[in-house]
Amino acid sequence: MSTPPVHVRAFRAALVVLVLLVVLVALWQAPWDGIVAALDPWVDGLRRQVYP
């Protein structure tokens, strides 16, 4: 396997860092109550599958 050129690797690294930053900021600013409320039915469904 040949390694990609330096500028390609630098671009990919910058892209990954940018995406991570966006996700972190979105999570940090998100109202946690809304996230928990959205996940609750899904978690409940999983719980019923595991513990009937």
C-alpha positions as CSV (number, residue, x, y, z in Angstrom):
1,M,0.0,0.0,0.0
2,S,1.5,3.3,-1.0
3,T,1.0,6.3,1.3
4,P,-0.8,9.3,-0.2
5,P,1.1,12.6,-0.8
6,V,1.7,14.9,2.2
7,H,-0.8,17.5,1.1
8,V,-3.6,14.8,0.8
9,R,-2.9,13.5,4.3
10,A,-2.8,17.1,5.7
11,F,-6.1,17.8,4.0
12,R,-7.7,14.7,5.4
13,A,-6.4,15.4,8.9
14,A,-7.8,19.0,8.7
15,L,-11.1,17.6,7.5
16,V,-11.3,15.2,10.4
17,V,-10.4,17.8,13.0
18,L,-13.0,20.2,11.5
19,V,-15.8,17.5,11.7
20,L,-14.8,16.7,15.3
21,L,-15.0,20.3,16.2
22,V,-18.4,20.8,14.7
23,V,-19.7,17.7,16.4
24,L,-18.3,18.8,19.8
25,V,-19.8,22.3,19.5
26,A,-23.1,20.9,18.4
27,L,-23.2,18.6,21.4
28,W,-22.0,21.3,23.8
29,Q,-24.7,23.7,22.7
30,A,-27.5,21.1,22.4
31,P,-30.2,21.0,25.1
32,W,-29.5,17.7,26.9
33,D,-33.1,17.3,27.9
34,G,-34.1,17.2,24.3
35,I,-31.5,14.6,23.4
36,V,-32.5,12.4,26.3
37,A,-36.2,12.8,25.4
38,A,-35.4,11.8,21.8
39,L,-33.4,8.8,22.8
40,D,-35.8,7.6,25.5
41,P,-38.2,5.5,23.3
42,W,-35.3,3.9,21.5
43,V,-33.6,3.0,24.8
44,D,-36.9,1.7,26.1
45,G,-37.3,-0.5,23.1
46,L,-33.9,-1.9,23.5
47,R,-34.5,-2.5,27.2
48,R,-37.7,-4.5,26.4
49,Q,-35.8,-6.6,23.9
50,V,-33.1,-7.4,26.5
51,Y,-35.4,-7.8,29.5
52,P,-38.8,-8.9,28.4
